[in-house]
Amino acid sequence: MRLALNLGYLTGRPDPGEVLALARHAEQLGFASVWAAEAYGSDSPSVLAWLAGQTTTIGLGSAVMQVPGRTPAMTAMTAATIDLLSGGRFRLGLGVSGPQVSEGWHGVRFDAPLARTRAYVEVVRAALARETVRHAGPHFELPLPDGPGKALRLSFQPVRDHVPLYLAAVGPRNVALAGEVADGWLAVFVDPSSAAEQLDQVRLGRARAGLDLDGFDVVATVPLSVGPDPDACAEPVRAYAALYVGGMGSREQNFYFSLAVRMGFGDEAAQVQDLYLAGRARDAASAVPYALLERTSLLGDRDRVAAGLARLGDAGVTTCAVVPHGRTLDERLTALTTAAEALELVGP
């Protein structure tokens, strides 16, 4: 199993130089990749292009580039450009986001997300392969049949024949789609004790494509909080968990809430959601059960982190993308060092 760094979103408050310091430290430690996120604030390609010019070896991944936010051709152009600028280090992670962001921010109906994603991937793949792009379907029609447009192909030669493509997925059908059409799966809130069911969905998708798990990258985004007391380490992770379980979506449609329910935390997730949607984010964070955090995070000293990494590896995770928590940059840098040392304890 490899280590990676997930930077999350730029908030606009901390010095962006801290993001660069984390990425460079991860590179020095031998991390395989660094990932940047987007929702309705900072965008991931800008961050990754910035990092591409200031790093040399570490992989650069979008987790994610939002499907409703760009045409598939624009995504292919961006992916090919960052891959060129970085010397072939880019990984294209895609996600459909949710109905609130898709419709409220991008103005794109959140309908048939699986079919839309499948069609989107087909166009992106064709464009990155420098095929003359033609696509007919209800979601994308290229070129338009009733105007002056003509079928085009990417106008420069990408640095690689194949840019690795990942799908962020939470629900079972979307996880299966990742297995079928992508090179990897971007997963969150991975509980090693129940990951087998999700990996079965990946295998189902791979089988549809006539493939197995060989070479498929299972990337788990995992909060990392280092210290002598696991309970205290869980505290800074609570707000992160509450945002996703309680606030990342509506009461009627929140994929992360549904995942928490499937993990056996139905009553607790409902309480977190009630509090969060009532505007009581701090109370919602306090209501997140420690058991959920302990099962889906790396909390404690180096030995506990090593044990958690071992469980993730045994569960089928091939890349652990840690989200370092800490009050200061030095604490977050130290957390990355601890994770690297812990992985050495786990061994090959």
Contacts in CASP RR format, 6 or more apart in sequence:
PFRMAT RR
TARGET T0000
AUTHOR 0000-0000-0000
METHOD contacts of the structure
MODEL  1
MRLALNLGYLTGRPDPGEVLALARHAEQLGFASVWAAEAYGSDSPSVLAW
LAGQTTTIGLGSAVMQVPGRTPAMTAMTAATIDLLSGGRFRLGLGVSGPQ
VSEGWHGVRFDAPLARTRAYVEVVRAALARETVRHAGPHFELPLPDGPGK
ALRLSFQPVRDHVPLYLAAVGPRNVALAGEVADGWLAVFVDPSSAAEQLD
QVRLGRARAGLDLDGFDVVATVPLSVGPDPDACAEPVRAYAALYVGGMGS
REQNFYFSLAVRMGFGDEAAQVQDLYLAGRARDAASAVPYALLERTSLLG
DRDRVAAGLARLGDAGVTTCAVVPHGRTLDERLTALTTAAEALELVGP
1 309 0 8 1.000
1 312 0 8 1.000
1 313 0 8 1.000
1 317 0 8 1.000
1 318 0 8 1.000
1 319 0 8 1.000
1 320 0 8 1.000
1 343 0 8 1.000
1 346 0 8 1.000
2 31 0 8 1.000
2 32 0 8 1.000
2 33 0 8 1.000
2 318 0 8 1.000
2 319 0 8 1.000
2 320 0 8 1.000
3 26 0 8 1.000
3 29 0 8 1.000
3 30 0 8 1.000
3 31 0 8 1.000
3 32 0 8 1.000
3 319 0 8 1.000
3 320 0 8 1.000
3 321 0 8 1.000
3 322 0 8 1.000
3 339 0 8 1.000
3 340 0 8 1.000
3 343 0 8 1.000
4 26 0 8 1.000
4 31 0 8 1.000
4 32 0 8 1.000
4 33 0 8 1.000
4 34 0 8 1.000
4 35 0 8 1.000
4 219 0 8 1.000
4 319 0 8 1.000
4 320 0 8 1.000
4 321 0 8 1.000
4 322 0 8 1.000
5 22 0 8 1.000
5 23 0 8 1.000
5 26 0 8 1.000
5 31 0 8 1.000
5 33 0 8 1.000
5 34 0 8 1.000
5 35 0 8 1.000
5 321 0 8 1.000
5 322 0 8 1.000
5 324 0 8 1.000
5 336 0 8 1.000
6 34 0 8 1.000
6 35 0 8 1.000
6 37 0 8 1.000
6 63 0 8 1.000
6 221 0 8 1.000
6 321 0 8 1.000
6 322 0 8 1.000
6 323 0 8 1.000
7 19 0 8 1.000
7 22 0 8 1.000
7 23 0 8 1.000
7 34 0 8 1.000
7 35 0 8 1.000
7 36 0 8 1.000
7 37 0 8 1.000
7 47 0 8 1.000
8 35 0 8 1.000
8 36 0 8 1.000
8 37 0 8 1.000
8 63 0 8 1.000
8 323 0 8 1.000
9 37 0 8 1.000
9 38 0 8 1.000
9 39 0 8 1.000
9 41 0 8 1.000
9 42 0 8 1.000
10 16 0 8 1.000
10 19 0 8 1.000
10 41 0 8 1.000
10 42 0 8 1.000
10 47 0 8 1.000
11 42 0 8 1.000
12 42 0 8 1.000
18 329 0 8 1.000
18 332 0 8 1.000
19 47 0 8 1.000
19 51 0 8 1.000
20 50 0 8 1.000
20 51 0 8 1.000
20 54 0 8 1.000
21 329 0 8 1.000
21 333 0 8 1.000
22 34 0 8 1.000
22 324 0 8 1.000
22 329 0 8 1.000
22 332 0 8 1.000
22 333 0 8 1.000
22 336 0 8 1.000
23 34 0 8 1.000
23 51 0 8 1.000
23 54 0 8 1.000
23 55 0 8 1.000
23 58 0 8 1.000
24 54 0 8 1.000
24 55 0 8 1.000
25 333 0 8 1.000
25 336 0 8 1.000
25 337 0 8 1.000
26 34 0 8 1.000
26 58 0 8 1.000
26 336 0 8 1.000
27 34 0 8 1.000
27 55 0 8 1.000
27 56 0 8 1.000
27 57 0 8 1.000
27 58 0 8 1.000
29 336 0 8 1.000
29 337 0 8 1.000
29 340 0 8 1.000
30 57 0 8 1.000
30 58 0 8 1.000
30 340 0 8 1.000
31 58 0 8 1.000
31 336 0 8 1.000
31 340 0 8 1.000
32 58 0 8 1.000
32 59 0 8 1.000
32 319 0 8 1.000
33 58 0 8 1.000
33 59 0 8 1.000
33 60 0 8 1.000
33 61 0 8 1.000
33 91 0 8 1.000
33 319 0 8 1.000
33 321 0 8 1.000
34 51 0 8 1.000
34 55 0 8 1.000
34 58 0 8 1.000
34 59 0 8 1.000
34 60 0 8 1.000
34 61 0 8 1.000
35 61 0 8 1.000
35 62 0 8 1.000
35 63 0 8 1.000
35 91 0 8 1.000
35 219 0 8 1.000
35 221 0 8 1.000
35 321 0 8 1.000
36 42 0 8 1.000
36 44 0 8 1.000
36 47 0 8 1.000
36 48 0 8 1.000
36 51 0 8 1.000
36 60 0 8 1.000
36 61 0 8 1.000
36 62 0 8 1.000
36 63 0 8 1.000
37 44 0 8 1.000
37 63 0 8 1.000
37 64 0 8 1.000
38 44 0 8 1.000
38 62 0 8 1.000
38 64 0 8 1.000
38 65 0 8 1.000
38 66 0 8 1.000
39 66 0 8 1.000
39 97 0 8 1.000
39 101 0 8 1.000
40 101 0 8 1.000
40 105 0 8 1.000
44 61 0 8 1.000
44 62 0 8 1.000
44 63 0 8 1.000
44 64 0 8 1.000
44 65 0 8 1.000
45 62 0 8 1.000
45 65 0 8 1.000
45 78 0 8 1.000
45 82 0 8 1.000
48 60 0 8 1.000
48 61 0 8 1.000
48 62 0 8 1.000
48 82 0 8 1.000
48 86 0 8 1.000
48 90 0 8 1.000
49 81 0 8 1.000
49 82 0 8 1.000
49 85 0 8 1.000
51 60 0 8 1.000
52 60 0 8 1.000
52 82 0 8 1.000
52 85 0 8 1.000
52 86 0 8 1.000
52 89 0 8 1.000
52 90 0 8 1.000
53 85 0 8 1.000
53 86 0 8 1.000
57 89 0 8 1.000
58 89 0 8 1.000
59 86 0 8 1.000
59 89 0 8 1.000
59 90 0 8 1.000
59 91 0 8 1.000
60 82 0 8 1.000
60 86 0 8 1.000
60 89 0 8 1.000
60 90 0 8 1.000
60 91 0 8 1.000
61 90 0 8 1.000
61 91 0 8 1.000
61 92 0 8 1.000
61 93 0 8 1.000
61 166 0 8 1.000
62 91 0 8 1.000
62 92 0 8 1.000
62 93 0 8 1.000
62 94 0 8 1.000
63 93 0 8 1.000
63 166 0 8 1.000
63 168 0 8 1.000
63 186 0 8 1.000
63 219 0 8 1.000
63 221 0 8 1.000
63 321 0 8 1.000
64 93 0 8 1.000
64 94 0 8 1.000
64 95 0 8 1.000
64 166 0 8 1.000
64 168 0 8 1.000
64 186 0 8 1.000
65 75 0 8 1.000
65 78 0 8 1.000
65 79 0 8 1.000
65 92 0 8 1.000
65 93 0 8 1.000
65 94 0 8 1.000
65 95 0 8 1.000
66 94 0 8 1.000
66 95 0 8 1.000
66 96 0 8 1.000
66 97 0 8 1.000
66 101 0 8 1.000
66 102 0 8 1.000
66 106 0 8 1.000
67 94 0 8 1.000
67 95 0 8 1.000
67 96 0 8 1.000
67 97 0 8 1.000
67 116 0 8 1.000
67 117 0 8 1.000
67 120 0 8 1.000
68 96 0 8 1.000
68 97 0 8 1.000
68 101 0 8 1.000
68 102 0 8 1.000
68 106 0 8 1.000
68 107 0 8 1.000
68 108 0 8 1.000
68 110 0 8 1.000
69 106 0 8 1.000
69 108 0 8 1.000
70 78 0 8 1.000
71 140 0 8 1.000
72 119 0 8 1.000
72 120 0 8 1.000
72 121 0 8 1.000
72 123 0 8 1.000
72 124 0 8 1.000
72 127 0 8 1.000
72 140 0 8 1.000
73 123 0 8 1.000
73 127 0 8 1.000
73 133 0 8 1.000
73 142 0 8 1.000
75 92 0 8 1.000
75 94 0 8 1.000
75 120 0 8 1.000
75 124 0 8 1.000
76 123 0 8 1.000
76 124 0 8 1.000
76 127 0 8 1.000
76 128 0 8 1.000
76 154 0 8 1.000
77 127 0 8 1.000
77 154 0 8 1.000
79 90 0 8 1.000
79 92 0 8 1.000
79 124 0 8 1.000
79 128 0 8 1.000
79 163 0 8 1.000
80 127 0 8 1.000
80 128 0 8 1.000
80 154 0 8 1.000
80 156 0 8 1.000
80 158 0 8 1.000
80 163 0 8 1.000
82 90 0 8 1.000
83 89 0 8 1.000
83 90 0 8 1.000
83 158 0 8 1.000
83 159 0 8 1.000
83 160 0 8 1.000
83 163 0 8 1.000
84 156 0 8 1.000
84 158 0 8 1.000
84 159 0 8 1.000
87 159 0 8 1.000
88 159 0 8 1.000
88 160 0 8 1.000
90 163 0 8 1.000
91 163 0 8 1.000
91 164 0 8 1.000
91 165 0 8 1.000
91 166 0 8 1.000
92 124 0 8 1.000
92 163 0 8 1.000
92 164 0 8 1.000
92 165 0 8 1.000
92 166 0 8 1.000
93 165 0 8 1.000
93 166 0 8 1.000
93 167 0 8 1.000
93 168 0 8 1.000
93 186 0 8 1.000
94 117 0 8 1.000
94 120 0 8 1.000
94 121 0 8 1.000
94 124 0 8 1.000
94 165 0 8 1.000
94 166 0 8 1.000
94 167 0 8 1.000
94 168 0 8 1.000
95 117 0 8 1.000
95 167 0 8 1.000
95 168 0 8 1.000
95 169 0 8 1.000
95 186 0 8 1.000
96 102 0 8 1.000
96 110 0 8 1.000
96 113 0 8 1.000
96 116 0 8 1.000
96 117 0 8 1.000
96 174 0 8 1.000
97 106 0 8 1.000
98 110 0 8 1.000
98 249 0 8 1.000
98 253 0 8 1.000
98 255 0 8 1.000
99 110 0 8 1.000
99 249 0 8 1.000
99 250 0 8 1.000
99 253 0 8 1.000
100 249 0 8 1.000
100 250 0 8 1.000
102 108 0 8 1.000
102 109 0 8 1.000
102 110 0 8 1.000
103 109 0 8 1.000
103 110 0 8 1.000
112 138 0 8 1.000
112 139 0 8 1.000
113 174 0 8 1.000
114 173 0 8 1.000
114 174 0 8 1.000
114 177 0 8 1.000
115 138 0 8 1.000
115 139 0 8 1.000
116 139 0 8 1.000
117 167 0 8 1.000
117 174 0 8 1.000
117 177 0 8 1.000
117 181 0 8 1.000
118 177 0 8 1.000
118 181 0 8 1.000
119 135 0 8 1.000
119 137 0 8 1.000
119 139 0 8 1.000
119 140 0 8 1.000
120 139 0 8 1.000
120 140 0 8 1.000
121 165 0 8 1.000
121 167 0 8 1.000
121 181 0 8 1.000
121 182 0 8 1.000
122 135 0 8 1.000
123 133 0 8 1.000
123 135 0 8 1.000
123 140 0 8 1.000
123 142 0 8 1.000
124 165 0 8 1.000
125 165 0 8 1.000
126 133 0 8 1.000
126 135 0 8 1.000
127 133 0 8 1.000
127 153 0 8 1.000
127 154 0 8 1.000
128 154 0 8 1.000
128 158 0 8 1.000
128 162 0 8 1.000
128 163 0 8 1.000
129 161 0 8 1.000
130 153 0 8 1.000
130 154 0 8 1.000
130 157 0 8 1.000
130 158 0 8 1.000
131 153 0 8 1.000
132 151 0 8 1.000
132 152 0 8 1.000
132 153 0 8 1.000
133 142 0 8 1.000
133 151 0 8 1.000
133 152 0 8 1.000
133 153 0 8 1.000
134 142 0 8 1.000
134 143 0 8 1.000
134 151 0 8 1.000
135 141 0 8 1.000
135 142 0 8 1.000
142 151 0 8 1.000
143 149 0 8 1.000
143 150 0 8 1.000
143 151 0 8 1.000
143 152 0 8 1.000
164 183 0 8 1.000
164 184 0 8 1.000
164 217 0 8 1.000
165 181 0 8 1.000
165 182 0 8 1.000
165 183 0 8 1.000
165 184 0 8 1.000
166 178 0 8 1.000
166 182 0 8 1.000
166 183 0 8 1.000
166 184 0 8 1.000
166 185 0 8 1.000
166 186 0 8 1.000
166 217 0 8 1.000
166 219 0 8 1.000
167 174 0 8 1.000
167 177 0 8 1.000
167 178 0 8 1.000
167 179 0 8 1.000
167 181 0 8 1.000
167 182 0 8 1.000
167 184 0 8 1.000
167 185 0 8 1.000
167 186 0 8 1.000
168 185 0 8 1.000
168 186 0 8 1.000
168 187 0 8 1.000
168 188 0 8 1.000
169 175 0 8 1.000
169 177 0 8 1.000
169 178 0 8 1.000
169 185 0 8 1.000
169 186 0 8 1.000
169 187 0 8 1.000
170 188 0 8 1.000
170 255 0 8 1.000
170 256 0 8 1.000
170 258 0 8 1.000
170 259 0 8 1.000
171 255 0 8 1.000
171 258 0 8 1.000
171 259 0 8 1.000
172 198 0 8 1.000
172 201 0 8 1.000
173 201 0 8 1.000
175 185 0 8 1.000
175 187 0 8 1.000
175 198 0 8 1.000
175 201 0 8 1.000
175 202 0 8 1.000
176 201 0 8 1.000
176 202 0 8 1.000
176 204 0 8 1.000
176 205 0 8 1.000
176 208 0 8 1.000
177 205 0 8 1.000
178 184 0 8 1.000
178 185 0 8 1.000
178 186 0 8 1.000
178 202 0 8 1.000
178 205 0 8 1.000
179 185 0 8 1.000
179 201 0 8 1.000
179 202 0 8 1.000
179 203 0 8 1.000
179 204 0 8 1.000
179 205 0 8 1.000
179 206 0 8 1.000
179 209 0 8 1.000
179 216 0 8 1.000
180 205 0 8 1.000
180 206 0 8 1.000
180 208 0 8 1.000
180 209 0 8 1.000
181 209 0 8 1.000
183 215 0 8 1.000
183 216 0 8 1.000
183 217 0 8 1.000
184 216 0 8 1.000
184 217 0 8 1.000
184 218 0 8 1.000
184 219 0 8 1.000
185 202 0 8 1.000
185 216 0 8 1.000
185 217 0 8 1.000
185 218 0 8 1.000
185 219 0 8 1.000
186 219 0 8 1.000
186 221 0 8 1.000
187 198 0 8 1.000
187 218 0 8 1.000
187 219 0 8 1.000
187 220 0 8 1.000
187 221 0 8 1.000
187 317 0 8 1.000
188 220 0 8 1.000
188 221 0 8 1.000
188 244 0 8 1.000
188 256 0 8 1.000
188 259 0 8 1.000
189 241 0 8 1.000
189 244 0 8 1.000
189 256 0 8 1.000
189 259 0 8 1.000
189 260 0 8 1.000
189 263 0 8 1.000
189 292 0 8 1.000
189 296 0 8 1.000
190 198 0 8 1.000
190 220 0 8 1.000
190 221 0 8 1.000
190 222 0 8 1.000
190 296 0 8 1.000
190 312 0 8 1.000
190 315 0 8 1.000
190 317 0 8 1.000
191 263 0 8 1.000
191 295 0 8 1.000
191 296 0 8 1.000
192 295 0 8 1.000
192 308 0 8 1.000
192 311 0 8 1.000
192 312 0 8 1.000
192 313 0 8 1.000
192 314 0 8 1.000
192 315 0 8 1.000
192 317 0 8 1.000
193 295 0 8 1.000
193 311 0 8 1.000
193 315 0 8 1.000
194 262 0 8 1.000
194 263 0 8 1.000
195 315 0 8 1.000
195 316 0 8 1.000
195 317 0 8 1.000
196 315 0 8 1.000
199 213 0 8 1.000
199 218 0 8 1.000
199 315 0 8 1.000
199 316 0 8 1.000
202 213 0 8 1.000
202 216 0 8 1.000
202 218 0 8 1.000
203 212 0 8 1.000
203 213 0 8 1.000
206 212 0 8 1.000
206 213 0 8 1.000
206 216 0 8 1.000
215 318 0 8 1.000
216 318 0 8 1.000
217 318 0 8 1.000
217 319 0 8 1.000
218 316 0 8 1.000
218 317 0 8 1.000
218 318 0 8 1.000
218 319 0 8 1.000
219 317 0 8 1.000
219 318 0 8 1.000
219 319 0 8 1.000
219 321 0 8 1.000
220 312 0 8 1.000
220 317 0 8 1.000
220 319 0 8 1.000
220 320 0 8 1.000
220 321 0 8 1.000
221 321 0 8 1.000
221 323 0 8 1.000
222 296 0 8 1.000
222 297 0 8 1.000
222 298 0 8 1.000
222 312 0 8 1.000
222 320 0 8 1.000
222 321 0 8 1.000
222 322 0 8 1.000
222 323 0 8 1.000
223 237 0 8 1.000
223 240 0 8 1.000
223 241 0 8 1.000
223 293 0 8 1.000
223 296 0 8 1.000
223 297 0 8 1.000
223 298 0 8 1.000
223 322 0 8 1.000
223 323 0 8 1.000
223 325 0 8 1.000
224 297 0 8 1.000
224 298 0 8 1.000
224 305 0 8 1.000
224 322 0 8 1.000
224 323 0 8 1.000
224 324 0 8 1.000
224 325 0 8 1.000
224 335 0 8 1.000
224 336 0 8 1.000
224 339 0 8 1.000
225 233 0 8 1.000
225 234 0 8 1.000
225 236 0 8 1.000
225 237 0 8 1.000
225 297 0 8 1.000
225 298 0 8 1.000
225 299 0 8 1.000
225 300 0 8 1.000
225 324 0 8 1.000
225 325 0 8 1.000
225 326 0 8 1.000
225 335 0 8 1.000
226 233 0 8 1.000
226 300 0 8 1.000
226 301 0 8 1.000
226 302 0 8 1.000
226 305 0 8 1.000
226 331 0 8 1.000
226 334 0 8 1.000
226 335 0 8 1.000
226 338 0 8 1.000
226 339 0 8 1.000
227 233 0 8 1.000
227 300 0 8 1.000
227 301 0 8 1.000
228 300 0 8 1.000
228 301 0 8 1.000
229 300 0 8 1.000
230 294 0 8 1.000
230 299 0 8 1.000
230 300 0 8 1.000
230 304 0 8 1.000
231 290 0 8 1.000
233 299 0 8 1.000
233 300 0 8 1.000
233 325 0 8 1.000
234 290 0 8 1.000
234 293 0 8 1.000
234 294 0 8 1.000
234 297 0 8 1.000
234 299 0 8 1.000
236 325 0 8 1.000
236 326 0 8 1.000
236 327 0 8 1.000
237 293 0 8 1.000
237 297 0 8 1.000
237 299 0 8 1.000
237 325 0 8 1.000
238 285 0 8 1.000
238 286 0 8 1.000
238 288 0 8 1.000
238 293 0 8 1.000
239 281 0 8 1.000
239 285 0 8 1.000
240 323 0 8 1.000
240 325 0 8 1.000
241 272 0 8 1.000
241 285 0 8 1.000
241 288 0 8 1.000
241 292 0 8 1.000
241 293 0 8 1.000
241 296 0 8 1.000
242 272 0 8 1.000
242 275 0 8 1.000
242 276 0 8 1.000
242 281 0 8 1.000
242 284 0 8 1.000
242 285 0 8 1.000
242 287 0 8 1.000
242 288 0 8 1.000
243 276 0 8 1.000
243 281 0 8 1.000
244 256 0 8 1.000
245 254 0 8 1.000
245 256 0 8 1.000
245 257 0 8 1.000
245 260 0 8 1.000
245 269 0 8 1.000
245 272 0 8 1.000
245 273 0 8 1.000
245 276 0 8 1.000
245 288 0 8 1.000
246 254 0 8 1.000
246 256 0 8 1.000
246 257 0 8 1.000
246 269 0 8 1.000
246 272 0 8 1.000
246 273 0 8 1.000
246 275 0 8 1.000
246 276 0 8 1.000
246 277 0 8 1.000
246 284 0 8 1.000
247 254 0 8 1.000
247 273 0 8 1.000
247 276 0 8 1.000
247 277 0 8 1.000
248 254 0 8 1.000
248 255 0 8 1.000
248 256 0 8 1.000
249 255 0 8 1.000
249 257 0 8 1.000
251 273 0 8 1.000
251 277 0 8 1.000
254 273 0 8 1.000
257 269 0 8 1.000
257 273 0 8 1.000
260 266 0 8 1.000
260 268 0 8 1.000
260 269 0 8 1.000
260 292 0 8 1.000
261 269 0 8 1.000
263 292 0 8 1.000
263 295 0 8 1.000
265 289 0 8 1.000
265 291 0 8 1.000
265 292 0 8 1.000
268 287 0 8 1.000
268 288 0 8 1.000
268 289 0 8 1.000
268 292 0 8 1.000
271 287 0 8 1.000
272 284 0 8 1.000
272 287 0 8 1.000
272 288 0 8 1.000
273 284 0 8 1.000
275 281 0 8 1.000
275 283 0 8 1.000
275 284 0 8 1.000
275 287 0 8 1.000
276 284 0 8 1.000
293 299 0 8 1.000
298 304 0 8 1.000
298 305 0 8 1.000
298 308 0 8 1.000
298 309 0 8 1.000
298 322 0 8 1.000
298 339 0 8 1.000
298 342 0 8 1.000
299 305 0 8 1.000
301 338 0 8 1.000
302 338 0 8 1.000
302 341 0 8 1.000
302 342 0 8 1.000
302 345 0 8 1.000
303 342 0 8 1.000
303 345 0 8 1.000
305 338 0 8 1.000
305 339 0 8 1.000
305 342 0 8 1.000
306 342 0 8 1.000
306 343 0 8 1.000
306 345 0 8 1.000
306 346 0 8 1.000
309 320 0 8 1.000
309 339 0 8 1.000
309 342 0 8 1.000
309 343 0 8 1.000
309 346 0 8 1.000
310 346 0 8 1.000
312 320 0 8 1.000
313 320 0 8 1.000
320 339 0 8 1.000
322 335 0 8 1.000
322 336 0 8 1.000
322 339 0 8 1.000
324 332 0 8 1.000
324 333 0 8 1.000
324 335 0 8 1.000
324 336 0 8 1.000
324 339 0 8 1.000
325 332 0 8 1.000
325 335 0 8 1.000
326 332 0 8 1.000
326 335 0 8 1.000
END
